[in-house]
Amino acid sequence: MRNFHYLLILSFSFFLVAEISKYTLNFNSLLYADISNRFETENLLEIFDKARQWQIAGYFLLPLALILKTTIVAGILALGLLFFNLRIPFKRLWRITLISEFIFLIPKIVKIIYFGFIKVKFTLQDLQNFYPLSLSSFIDATSLSDWSLYPLRATDIFELVYCILMAYLIDKELKLKGHFGIKIVISSYIPALAIWFAMIMFFVLNNS
């Protein structure tokens, strides 16, 4: 039951941060302004309503998406443990990935603080292209192709902290000398992440 408590708290936290972001940063107004600049007036309300419906659907799908991601990562870590002839019960591995997932709330909170108090004049594109402490934030992303943007945006300090936290929690479960946690993460999660990046890049490249 503890895992489902973590899942419930995690889902609610992402929902709460999303709602705070939406109202603090006037997301709906920005969305309406962006749509009005790109589409004919007679279709504006219909398109905006559909966009809002997708937002609402996203909230309902959020717990499922979190379950899917955290269980897949837990499975990948289980394979990494097998490489070293080690074992942690899957429910504990799932708990590790659920706890580690809280890290990804931080960039969302950073976005609220940055656009709420620092850069108070912004567009929808500014919000969508803001990836704090990612590789893309240190280079001119406008000169890059669409297929190369995803890995640069997804590779950030929060992903690093996520990996370190998972490694620490694995070591805590194993209670062995040798820092197996970081070895397990490097030998399983990192290659899986690289494969995921390659799949996204291939998909974008073939649909651009």
N, C-alpha and C positions, 0 to 999 in steps of 0.2 A: 504493500500500500504506500510505502514511503516514496517509491518512484512516481506513482500517480499524483501524490501531493506535490512533488517537484514539478511534474508536468503541468499541473493546474496553476501553480504559482508562476511558472515560466510563461505559460500562455497568457495569463492575466497581465503579467508585467509587459510583455510585448504589445498586448492590446492597449494597455493604459498609456504606454509611451507613444504609441501611434496616435491615440486620441488627443493626447496633450500636444503632440507635434502638429496635428491637423488644425486644431483650434488656435494654438499659439502662433503658428506661422501662416494662418489664413490659407490653408492648402486649397480649399474648395474655390476660393476667389481666384487664386492663381491658376487653378485648373480651368475654370470658366474663361478667364482671360486668354489663356493659351489656346483653348478650343475655338474661341471666337475669332482669333487671328488666323486660324487655319481652315475654317469651314464656313459654308454659307450660313446666313442668319437663320433661314427657315429650318435648318437641320440642327441648330445649335442646342436647343433644349433636349432634343431626343438623344444626341450624342452625349451630352452632359449627364443625363439620367442613366445612360448605359454605363458610363464611367463610374458613377456613384454606385451602381449595382455591383460592379466588379469589386469596388472597395469593400462593400458589405460582405460579399461572398468570400473575399479574402480573409475577413475576420473569422468566419465560420470554418474555413479550411486551415486556419493557422495551427490549431492543435494537431491536425492530421499531418501537416507539413513538418511540424516539430517531431512528432512520433517517427515519421519516415526517416528524417535526417539523423536523429539521435540513435535509432536502432541500426541503421546502416553503418554509422561510424562505430558503434559498439561491436557490430559484426566484424568490421575491418580490424579493430583492435584485438578481437578474439583470435583472428588469423595471425596477427603479429605475435601474440602470446604463444601460439603453437610453434612458431619459428624457434622459440627459445625453450620449448618443452615446459611451458608454464601454463597455469590455468587460473582464471578468475570467473566465478559464476556469472552468467550473462546478465542477470538482474543487477549485479553490482557494476558491471561494465556499463550498462544502460544508465545507472545512477551517475556514474562518472561523466558520461557525455551530457546528461541533462544538467548537471551542476556547471560543467564547463560552458554550456551554451549561454549562460547568463552573461558571459563576457561580451557577447554581441549586442547587448543592450547599451553598452558604453558609447559606441559611435553614434547611435541614435540620439542619446542624451547630449552628446557633444554637438550634434547638428542643431538641436533645439537651442542650446546655449549660444552657439555661434551666430545663427540667424535671428535669434530673439534679442540678443544684446550687443553684438559686435557689428555684423553686417545686416543692418535692419532694412535696407533696400535691396531686394533680390527678385528674381524671376523663378518660374517653375523649373527652368533649365538649370539655374544655379543650385536649386535644391537637389535635382536629380543627378547632377554631376559632382556633388560634394562627397568625397570619400576621404575623411580625415586620416592623416598618417599612413596613407596607402602609397604605393609606388607611383600611381598616377598623379598624386598631389605634388610630386617633386619634379615632374616634367610637363612639357606642353602637350597635353593630351589631344588638343585640337588637330595636331599634325599627324596623329596616328590613325590607322585604319580601325574600323569598328571591331574586326575580329580579334585585334590585339588588346582591346580596352579591358575586357572582363578580367583576365588574370592580373593585370596591373592594378585594377580597382580592388580586387579580392585579396591581393597580397598586401597585408598591412600589419601594423604592430599588434592589433587585436587578434589576428590569426596566430601570430607568434605566441602571445600570452595564452591563447586557447590551447595550443600544443603543449606549452610548459605546464599549464594547470592539469591537463589530462595526464601528462607524464608524472607529475607529483602525486596525483590521486591514485594512479596505478602503483607507484612505489609504496604508497601508504597501505594499499590493499595487500601487496605481495610481502611486505616486511622483510625484504632481502637486501643484502649489500650488493653493490654493483651498478646502481642507477639503471635498472632495467627499463624503467618507465620511458625515458627519453629514447632508448634504443628501440623499444617497441613502437613508439609513435613515429620515429624516423623510418623504420623499416616497413611500416604498414600504412599509416594515415597519409604521410607525405607522398608516397608513390600514387596512392589512390586519388589524392587531391590533384596531382599533376595530370593523371589520366582524365579526371573530370574537367580540368582546364582545357585539355586538348580536345575533348568532345565538344565543349561549348564553342571553342574557336573554330573547329571544323564545321559545326552547324551554322554559325554566323557567316563564315566564309562562303558556304554553299547556298546561303539564302540572301546574300547581299547583291 
